[in-house]
Amino acid sequence: MRSPGDSGLKTLRRAPLGEARSRRETPGPSGFLVVDKPSGWTSHDVVDAARGWLGTRRVGHLGTLDPLATGVLSLAVREATKLVPFLMEGSKRYQAVIRLGVETETLDAQGAVRRTHSGPLPEAGAVQQALAHFEGELFQTPPMFSAVKHRGVPLYRLARRGVKVEAAPRRVRVDRIVCLGVSLPDLELAIDCSSGTYIRALAADLGTLLGCGAHLAALRRLASGPFALAHARRPEELARLASRDVEALLIPPAEALGLPVLRLACAEARRVSHGAEIPAPAGLSLAGGKVAALDPEGSLLAVLELRANRALWPLRVVGSWPRVAPSNPLC
């Protein structure tokens, strides 16, 4: 499997524990970075490389992509890492190639072949009928080679030891599954689905329904929540551009959240930064809803929730006010 170093990208040297604890990060811009992940990289490979590009350890991803897959991998940087729970449940869009007639241990092309179908493969009409069974809500059993945990241990670690457990089925949703082309043994599909849907498992289940077996041969994620392939850049491009202007590469937190925006006065910002509620402005009707609160300088300060008592309560504070020295003289 390829690593960031194989593409000419430098990874960070791991500092000794004492050195890491004593070293303080310099302040820097926060936001979201969208990477067009290459095949062969793990999601953790991308995070490690991004820490080098951005000069911070505070980088995390918003949903794993398997090493085989390419496409949209969204990263949260610095204070934006606090906003990950608000973005994890966004829907996903994929383009997948499913190969009929061959089952593998990992349910994708990286696993050892477990069974090969010797009979004829189904025709396009049968495939279309089978695909209709996968639209809507369904229960899906996570693959053994996945990051889902069983008693605190990821399933893939158990699978590598030869231990098999019965993972609990999960409710997922497939909003759209369309066959873009049939070139047997391969099917090219477009899939819109909920977070937590395993396309590998869907491929295997489709093969079972068709009676010939199948596995995922290729996968490209086109969108994840508010982040799309149009926002994404390849790692080698990001490594080059980050040395010039990191902030220009980041999607601002408030923009990514997609919530109504409320700009706070100085006194309100001060209260919110200390975790206190503030009165909701007249006319604000977001009962049970959320709002992105900006400080007087225009930076995201918190995500607020409108409560029944007409107060806006901080669900997550991502900054402080005043920061170093507000430019507004009235503050």
Secondary structure, 3 states (H helix, E strand, C coil): CCCHHHHCCCCCCCCCHHHHHHCCCCCCCCEEEEEEECCCCCHHHHHHHHHHHHCCCCEEECCCCCCCCEEEEEEEEHHHHHHHHHCCCCCEEEEEEEEECEEECCCECCCCEEEECCCCCCCHHHHHHHHHHHCEEEEECCCCCCCCEECCEEHHHHHHCCCCCCCCCEEEEEEEEEEEEEECCEEEEEEEECCCCCHHHHHHHHHHHHCCCEEEEEEEEEEECCEEHHHCECHHHHHHHCCCCHHHHCECHHHHHCCCEEECCHHHHHHHHCCCCEECCCCCCCCCCEEEEECCCCCEEEEEEECCCCEEEEEEECCCCCCCCCCCCCC
